[in-house]
């Protein structure tokens, strides 16, 4: 589904007022002025947010699947008349789920997503803080997965070859897309509104396509295409340029650097 059919339509959807830049330094990990992770004075900050811990644990750390696995082990142990083993498996399951939820909490605590009218900034990293710059002009499609109650994920399909490795991005990337990693804003609130703001900001550079159906991850495949995913848009050259855009950060490919 093409969210913005033309740059004129994008102009008909004015971007919201910008957020105070100073507020970003008091919310989550800071970039200490690094241009890679800090909006510049001529950038309008449209939105900032971080993952929901419970949804991040379910989506990225697969706590439901781990719980199901241990439940099966407990059931098998009880069925074979081994209550001691069942108790051990139950205890191991509780400990494992607790560890995964702690990792999800730590990941959410060390994450801050920032959307400006030029780029998406990802301040991430549980052990080593990393700042990732995703210029909007390099985004050719934004794939949305609605998790319910306003939360969801946005995976960014990119143009260009300057891509980050999956280790640096994890867990903030779309699963099963190893050859061409897609950075993902995970478990964020008001996901549909954020996706629309991103599309409106991207409209100055040409059309962007947004998949409004669930992202369905393939088990494997050479093309790594999600079932039901909208095809990549053929983007027109930008009809206009952003006023005051002198900083090359908005023109570079996907980049990131450890703090």
C-alpha positions as CSV (number, residue, x, y, z in Angstrom):
1,X,0.0,0.0,0.0
2,X,1.5,3.3,-1.0
3,X,1.1,5.7,1.8
4,X,2.3,8.8,-0.1
5,X,1.4,8.8,-3.7
6,X,3.4,11.9,-4.4
7,X,5.4,14.7,-2.8
8,X,2.3,16.9,-3.1
9,X,0.3,14.5,-1.0
10,X,3.1,14.5,1.5
11,X,2.8,18.3,1.6
12,X,-0.9,17.9,2.4
13,X,0.1,16.0,5.6
14,X,2.2,18.6,7.5
15,X,4.7,17.1,9.9
16,X,4.0,17.6,13.6
17,X,5.8,20.2,15.7
18,X,9.3,19.2,16.7
19,X,10.3,17.9,20.1
20,X,12.8,19.8,22.3
21,X,16.3,18.4,21.4
22,X,17.4,18.8,25.0
23,X,14.8,16.3,26.2
24,X,16.6,13.5,24.3
25,X,19.6,13.7,26.5
26,X,17.6,12.9,29.6
27,X,15.7,9.9,28.2
28,X,17.5,6.7,27.8
29,X,21.1,6.4,26.4
30,X,22.7,9.6,25.5
31,X,24.9,10.3,22.5
32,X,27.1,13.0,24.2
33,X,26.8,15.3,21.2
34,X,28.0,12.7,18.6
35,X,26.5,13.7,15.3
36,X,25.7,10.1,14.4
37,X,23.3,9.8,17.3
38,X,22.3,13.4,18.0
39,X,19.8,15.4,16.0
40,X,21.4,18.5,14.6
41,X,19.9,22.0,15.1
42,X,18.4,22.1,11.7
43,X,16.6,18.8,12.2
44,X,13.1,18.5,13.4
45,X,12.6,15.8,16.0
46,X,9.2,14.2,15.2
47,X,9.1,11.3,17.7
48,X,11.2,9.4,20.2
49,X,10.4,6.1,21.9
50,X,11.7,2.8,23.2
51,X,10.5,-0.8,23.2
52,X,7.8,-2.2,25.5
53,X,9.6,-4.7,27.7
54,X,6.9,-7.5,27.6
55,X,6.5,-7.3,23.8
56,X,10.2,-7.2,23.3
57,X,10.6,-10.3,25.4
58,X,7.9,-12.1,23.4
59,X,9.0,-10.9,20.0
60,X,12.8,-10.8,20.1
61,X,13.6,-13.2,22.9
62,X,10.9,-15.7,22.1
63,X,9.7,-16.2,25.7
64,X,6.5,-17.8,24.6
65,X,8.3,-20.5,22.6
66,X,10.8,-21.1,25.4
67,X,7.9,-21.4,27.9
68,X,6.1,-23.9,25.5
69,X,9.3,-25.9,25.2
70,X,9.7,-26.3,29.0
71,X,6.0,-27.0,29.4
72,X,6.4,-29.9,27.0
73,X,9.3,-31.3,28.9
74,X,7.4,-31.1,32.2
75,X,4.4,-32.8,30.6
76,X,6.6,-35.6,29.2
77,X,8.3,-36.1,32.6
78,X,4.9,-36.3,34.3
79,X,3.6,-38.7,31.7
80,X,6.6,-41.0,32.2
81,X,6.1,-40.9,36.0
82,X,9.2,-38.8,36.7
83,X,8.0,-36.1,39.1
84,X,11.5,-35.1,40.2
85,X,12.6,-34.4,36.6
86,X,9.4,-32.5,36.0
87,X,10.1,-30.3,39.0
88,X,13.7,-29.7,37.7
89,X,12.4,-28.8,34.2
90,X,9.8,-26.4,35.7
91,X,12.4,-24.7,37.8
92,X,14.8,-24.4,34.8
93,X,12.0,-23.0,32.7
94,X,11.1,-20.3,35.3
95,X,14.8,-19.3,35.6
96,X,15.3,-19.2,31.8
97,X,12.2,-17.0,31.3
98,X,13.3,-14.7,34.1
99,X,16.7,-14.3,32.5
100,X,15.1,-13.5,29.1
101,X,12.8,-11.0,30.6
102,X,15.8,-9.4,32.4
103,X,17.6,-9.2,29.0
104,X,14.5,-7.7,27.4
105,X,14.3,-5.1,30.2
106,X,18.1,-4.3,29.8
107,X,17.7,-4.0,26.1
108,X,14.7,-1.6,26.3
109,X,16.5,0.4,29.0
110,X,19.5,0.8,26.7
111,X,17.5,1.7,23.6
112,X,16.2,5.0,22.3
113,X,14.7,5.4,18.8
114,X,14.5,8.9,17.4
115,X,12.7,9.9,14.2
116,X,13.6,13.3,12.6
117,X,12.6,14.8,9.3
118,X,15.9,13.6,7.9
119,X,16.7,10.2,9.4
120,X,16.0,7.5,12.0
121,X,18.5,7.4,14.8
122,X,18.9,4.2,16.9
123,X,20.8,4.4,20.1
124,X,21.2,0.8,21.1
125,X,23.5,-1.7,22.8
126,X,23.2,-3.6,26.1
127,X,27.0,-4.1,26.4
128,X,28.5,-1.7,23.9
129,X,26.4,1.4,23.1
130,X,26.0,1.8,19.3
131,X,24.6,4.8,17.4
132,X,23.0,4.0,14.0
133,X,22.1,6.6,11.4
134,X,19.4,5.5,8.9
135,X,18.8,8.4,6.4
136,X,15.1,8.5,5.3
137,X,16.2,8.9,1.7
138,X,17.7,5.4,1.9
139,X,14.4,3.8,3.1
140,X,12.4,2.4,0.2
141,X,9.8,0.6,2.3
142,X,8.5,0.5,5.9
143,X,6.9,-2.8,6.9
144,X,4.6,-2.6,9.8
145,X,3.5,-5.5,12.2
146,X,0.7,-4.6,14.5
147,X,1.0,-6.4,17.9
148,X,-2.3,-5.0,19.2
149,X,-3.2,-2.2,21.6
150,X,-1.3,0.3,19.5
151,X,2.1,-1.4,19.8
152,X,4.0,-3.0,16.9
153,X,7.2,-3.2,14.9
154,X,8.5,-1.2,11.9
155,X,11.1,-2.9,9.7
156,X,13.0,-0.6,7.3
157,X,13.9,-1.9,3.9
158,X,16.8,0.0,2.5
159,X,18.4,1.1,-0.7
160,X,22.2,0.9,-1.1
161,X,24.9,-1.5,-0.1
162,X,26.3,0.1,3.1
163,X,24.7,-2.2,5.6
164,X,25.4,-3.1,9.2
165,X,26.0,-6.6,10.5
166,X,23.3,-8.5,12.3
167,X,25.4,-8.8,15.4
168,X,25.6,-5.0,15.8
169,X,21.9,-4.6,15.1
170,X,20.4,-7.5,17.1
171,X,17.7,-7.5,18.5
172,X,16.7,-4.4,16.5
173,X,16.4,-6.1,13.2
174,X,13.9,-8.1,11.2
175,X,14.5,-11.9,11.6
176,X,15.6,-14.1,8.7
177,X,16.9,-11.2,6.6
178,X,20.6,-11.9,7.0
179,X,22.0,-10.9,3.5
180,X,20.3,-7.6,3.6
181,X,19.5,-6.7,7.2
182,X,16.5,-4.6,7.9
183,X,16.7,-2.4,11.0
184,X,13.6,-2.7,13.1
185,X,12.0,-0.4,15.6
186,X,10.6,-3.1,18.0
187,X,7.6,-3.1,20.2
188,X,7.0,0.7,20.0
189,X,3.8,2.5,21.0
190,X,1.5,4.3,18.5
191,X,3.2,2.2,15.8
192,X,0.7,3.2,13.0
193,X,1.1,6.9,13.8
194,X,4.9,6.6,13.8
195,X,4.9,4.8,10.5
196,X,2.7,7.5,8.9
197,X,5.0,10.2,10.2
198,X,7.9,8.4,8.8
199,X,6.2,8.1,5.4
200,X,5.2,11.8,5.4
201,X,8.8,12.8,6.2
202,X,10.1,10.4,3.5
203,X,7.7,11.9,0.9
204,X,10.0,14.8,0.1
205,X,12.4,12.3,-1.5
206,X,9.7,10.3,-3.4
207,X,7.2,7.6,-2.6
208,X,7.6,5.1,0.1
209,X,5.5,1.9,0.4
210,X,4.2,0.7,3.7
211,X,3.0,-2.8,4.3
212,X,0.0,-2.6,6.6
213,X,-0.5,-6.4,6.9
214,X,1.3,-8.5,9.4
215,X,5.0,-9.3,8.7
216,X,5.2,-13.0,8.3
217,X,8.7,-14.4,8.6
218,X,9.7,-17.1,6.2
219,X,11.5,-20.2,7.5
220,X,14.2,-19.8,4.9
221,X,14.6,-18.8,1.3
222,X,17.1,-17.1,-1.0
223,X,15.0,-14.0,-1.5
224,X,14.0,-13.6,2.1
225,X,10.6,-12.2,1.2
226,X,7.8,-12.1,3.8
227,X,4.5,-13.7,2.7
228,X,2.0,-11.0,2.0
229,X,4.7,-8.3,2.0
230,X,4.2,-5.4,-0.4
231,X,6.9,-5.2,-3.1
232,X,9.6,-2.5,-2.9
233,X,8.6,0.8,-4.3
234,X,10.3,2.3,-7.4
235,X,11.3,5.6,-6.0
236,X,11.3,8.7,-8.2
237,X,14.2,11.2,-7.9
238,X,13.4,13.8,-5.2
239,X,11.4,16.7,-6.6
240,X,12.6,19.0,-3.9
241,X,15.4,19.3,-1.5
242,X,15.2,19.9,2.3
243,X,15.7,23.5,3.1
244,X,18.8,24.1,5.2
245,X,20.1,20.5,4.7
246,X,23.8,21.1,4.9
247,X,24.7,18.2,7.1
248,X,25.8,15.2,5.1
249,X,24.3,12.8,7.7
250,X,21.0,12.8,5.8
251,X,22.8,11.8,2.6
252,X,24.9,8.9,3.8
253,X,24.0,5.3,3.6
254,X,23.2,3.2,6.7
255,X,26.0,3.7,9.1
256,X,26.7,3.0,12.7
257,X,29.5,3.3,15.2
258,X,30.1,2.0,18.7
259,X,30.1,4.7,21.4
